[in-house]
Amino acid sequence: MSLFRQFNANVQPLITKLKQGMRELSEHQSRLWVVTIKPEVGTSDTFVIDEDQFKEPLQWMVKKGYSSSMLQQVQTMPRSGVLVWHVGNQKHQLLRVK
């Protein structure tokens, strides 16, 4: 019986890490935002950002030039959360839908 306990003690932390990684992956792949970009002059554009369409978490935001502190805020955004920033001469409004 002690061999089983030793095996279980060694395997249990690995299983816990695996479960956590799977939850994080699932969360990454299910996030959805509506982003409105308003320039100082002209009409605004609205985008629906579905992370299932990208290879990396927050890939769209990185390409738009969001700073690391902005990315951190987006990363921890709750559902129905709203963030507003000025990026260059544009106002970005993010609403996390899912």
Secondary structure, 3 states (H helix, E strand, C coil): CHHHHHHHHHHHHHHHHHHHHHHHHHHHHHCEEEEEEEECCCCCEEEEEEHHHCCCCCHHHHHCCCCHHHHHHHHCCCCCCEEEEEECCEEEEEEECC
